[in-house]
Amino acid sequence: MSTPAGRTVTSVAAVAENGVIGGDADMLWHIPEDFAHFKATTIGHTLIMGRTTHEGIGRPLPGRTTIVLTRDTEWSDEGVLVAHSIEEALGLADTLTGEVMIGGGAAVYEAAMPYVDVQILSEVPLSPEGDAFYPEFDRDEWLEVRREPRDGFEIVWWERRTA
């Protein structure tokens, strides 16, 4: 579906075999190579993430313009832009440079999914207990275009099939 101005929206996530992406507002695994991949993929672009994800990181990620999505109309933080709906965040992203990247958490991935054109998913071969899940998606609507094995995980690129 893309953004209102027609820019590609890419979701970037590390996902366990059972769909878990986190628990207790934290990541459940730490794979340095995946962190490096996330940085390389998102640097120079506009990154949309939820407030809890942003606060878990503790600061704006360098080299990216960050839009924090929150329902709290009073919330703000230095160095980030704030939006209160995914549509507002995408509209704001259209005024900025670089591609539009979705960086979590679960509610943001879910809200953004109708607008996502590309998914770059690090598949982590674990099944941890967690309370945050990547949204399920109909694989018939997506085409796997690339799969790259890494040490302890695989990165998979999905593109939305056009009607």
KEVO-52859 format. One record per residue: x, y, z of N, C-alpha, C, O in turn. Coordinates in steps of 0.1 Angstrom, whole numbers, plus 2048, in hexadecimal, padded with zeros to 3 digits. Layout:
BEGIN
XYZXYZXYZXYZ/...
***
This chain:
BEGIN
8087F480080080080080980D8008058177FA/81480C80681E81780681882380F80D823814/82182D81081C83981781384280E81283F802/80D84C81480485580C80B85A80080585C7F5/81885D8008208627F58268577EC82D85A7E3/82284B7EF8278407E783583A7EA83A8337E2/83A83E7F58478397F984682B7FF83C827805/8518237FC85181580185281581085A81D816/84B80C81784B80A8258517FC82884C7F2822/85C7FC8308627EF8338627EC8428657F584A/85D7E084585D7DC85386A7D385586D7CA84E/8717D786087E7D086387C7CA87187A7D287B/87E7BD87387B7B68808847AA8818877A3877/8877A688D88C79989188179189787B7958A1/87E78589187277E89587676F89887D769890/87276A8A487475C8A886B7538A086175889A/86E7468A086673C89985773D89D84E73A895/8547408AA8477418AE84074F8AD8367528B3/8477588A68427658A384576F8AE84277B8AC/84C76B8B98507748C485A77E8BF86477A8B8/85878B8C38627958C086879B8CD8727A28CD/8617988D886679D8E585D7998F18537928EF/86279D8FD85A79990985E7A39148697A8915/8547A791B8567B192685D7BD9218667C3928/8597C291585E7CE90F86D7CE90D8747D890D/8727C190A8807C09078827B58FC8797AD8FA/88E7B58F68917AB8EC89579F8F489B79F8FF/8937938EF8957878F68A27808F18A67758F6/8A97858E78B57808E28BE78C8DE8B87978DB/8CB78A8DE8D47958D98DE78F8CF8E77888D3/8DB7928C38E478D8B88EB7998B28E57A08AA/8F779C8B58FE7A78B08FE7A98A18FC7B489C/8FE79E8998FE79F88B8F07A48868EF7AB87C/8E67A088E8D87A588A8D77B488D8D17BC886/8DD7B98998DD7C789C8E47CF8918DF7D988D/8EF7C988C8F77D08818EE7D08748EF7DA86D/8E77C68728DE7C58668D37D08678D07D785D/8CD7D18738C37DB8758C87E98738C27F186C/8D47EB8788DA7F98778DD7FB8688D9806863/8E37F28618E67F48538DA7F684A8DA7FD840/8CF7EF84E8C37F08468BB7FD8488B680383F/8BC8028558B480E8588BB81B8588B5826857/8C981B8588D08288598CE83084D8CE82B841/8CC83D84F8CA8468448BB8478408B884F837/8B38408478A484084489C8458508A184885A/88F84684D88584985888183D85F87C833858/88283C86C87E83087487283387C87383D884/86882C87A85C82D88385C82288D85D81688A/85A82689A85A81C8A48508208AF84D82C8B0/84C8178B884381A8C384B8208CE85781F8CF/8448278D784982D8E38518238EC85C8268F0/84B8188EE85280E8F785F8098F18698078F8/85F8078E486B8038DD87580E8DE88180B8E1/87181A8DB87B8258DC8808268EA88C8288EC/8788268F487C82790288581B90688E81D90E/88381090188B8049038998068FE8A3802904/89A80D8F28A78108ED8AE81B8F58BA81B8F7/8A68248F98AB82F9028B083C8FC8B3845903/8B083C8EF8B58488E78B18468D98AE83B8D4/8B18528D28AF8508C38BA8498BD8C684B8C1/8B88408B38C38398AD8CA8438A38C384A89B/8D78448A48DE84D89B8DD84A88C8DC83E889/8DD8548848DD8538768CF8508708CE84D864/8C58518788B784E8748AF8598798B185E885/8A485D87289A86687789085D87E88A854877/88D85F88A88485689187685C894876868899/86C85589085E85989485984F89E85884389B/8558548AA85084C8B484184D8B483B8578B4/83B8418B382C8408B382783D8C182B8338C7/81E8468C68198448D380B84A8D48078538CD/8038448DD7F58498DF7F58548E97EB85C8E9/8008568F08018608FA80486E8F480F8708EF/7F98778F37FB8848ED80488D8F48088978EE/80888A90081189390881F88E90782889590B/82288290182F87D9018388848F78348878EC/8458868FA84F88B8F185C8868F685E882902/8668868ED8748838F187D88B8E787A88C8DC/88888F8ED8928968E589788E8D989B8828DB/8988948CE89E88D8C28958848BA89A87D8B1/8888838BD87F87B8B68738848B287088D8B8/86C87F8A785F8858A485587C8A98578708AC/8498818AC83E8798B28328798A982E8838A3/82B86D8A881F86C8A18158648AA81A85C8B2/8088658A77FE85F8B07F68548A87ED84E8AE/7F985289B7F38478947FD84388980684B886/7FB83788480483387980383B86D80C83E866/7F684086A7F484985F7FC85686080285B857/7FB85C86C80286886F81186686E81986E868/81685B87382585787282985686483485B860/82184F85C82584D84D82485A84682D85D83D/81A86384981987084382587984682B87F83E/82A87885383587F85784287A85084A88284C/84386D84F84E86684884F86B83A85A86C835/84486D83484487282684B88082484F883819/84C88782F85289582E86189483086889E830/86688883487488683887C87E82D87687A823/88987E82E891877824893868828890864833/89786181E89A85282088D84A81F88284F81D/88F83D82088483481F87D83482D882839837/87182E82D86982D83986B81F83F867815838/87081E84B87381185286A81085E869819866/86480486085C80186C8657F987586A7EE871/8677FD8828707F788B86A7F18978727EE8A1/85D7F08988577E98A48527F38AE8537FF8AC/84C7EE8B88497E18BC83D7DB8B58387DF8AB/8377D18BC82C7C98B78207D18B281B7CF8A7/81C7DB8BA8107E38B68137EB8AA80A7ED8A1/81F7F08A88237F889D8247F08908207F4886/82B7E489282B7DB88681D7D788181A7D7875/8147D588B8067D18877FF7DD8807F97DB876/8007E98867FA7F58807FF7F88727F87FC869/80C7F68708137F98648117EF8598127F284D/80D7E285D80D7D78538057DA84680A7D783B/7F97E18477F27E483A7FA7ED8317F77ED825/8047F483680B7FE82E8197F882A8207FE821/81D7ED82F82A7E882D82B7E181F8227DA81B/8367E58188387DF80A8437D580B8437CB803/84D7D68148587CD8168597C98248587D282D/85C7BC8278607B883486E7B28348717AA82B/8767B683D8837B083E8847AA84C8857B1856/88279D84C88179685988D78D85C891785854/89379086889D78786C89677B87489077D87E/89776F86E89176487489B75D87E8A575887A/89775E88A89F75989589A74B89988E74A89D/8A274189989E73389B89C7308AA8A37278B0/8947388B18907368BF8817368C087A73B8B7/87C7318CB86E7328CF86C7378DD86772F8E5/8717438E08707478EE86274B8F385974E8EA/86074B90085375190585476090385F766906/84A7668FF84A7748FD83B7798FD8327728FD/83A7878FD82D78D8FD82B7978F282179D8F1/8357988E98357A08DD8377988D18417908D0/82E7998C782F7908BB82F7998AF8287A38AE/8367948A583579A89882879689282478B893/82179F88B81479C88581579087B81E790873/80B78887C80A77D8728067848647FF78E864/80B77E85A80878384C80577884380B76D844/7FD77A8397F977082F80476F82580677881D/80C76482681776281D81376280E81C763806/80775F80B80275F7FD80276E7F88037707EC/8027788018027867FD81178B7FC8137977F8/81A7837FF8287877FF83177D7F782E7717F6/83C7827F284577A7EA85377B7F18587867F3/85876F7F586676F7FA86F7717EF87076A7E5/87777C7EF8807807E488E77D7E789777D7DE/89277B7F48A07797F88A077380589877680E/8AA76A8078AC7638148BB7628168C275D80E/8C07688218CE7688248D27628318CF76883B/8D87568318DC75083D8E77588448F075C83E/8E67598518F07608598F37568648EE74B865/8FC75A86D9017528788F67528838F575B88A/8EE7478838E374688E8D674B88A8CD74B892/8D475187E8C77568798C775786A8D2756864/8BC75A8648BB75D8568B376A8548AA76D85C/8B877284A8B077E8478A877B83A8AD776830/89B77E83B89277B83088B78882B886790833/88C78B81E88579681887879281287878980A/86E79981586079681085B7A380985D7AE80E/8557A17FD84F7AD7F68407A97F483D79E7F1/8387B47F782A7B27F58277B07E682C7B77DE/81F7A67E381A7A37D68107AE7D28087B27DA/8117B37C58087BC7C17FC7B57BB7FD7AA7B6/7F07BC7BC7E47B67B77E47B57A87DA7B07A2/
***
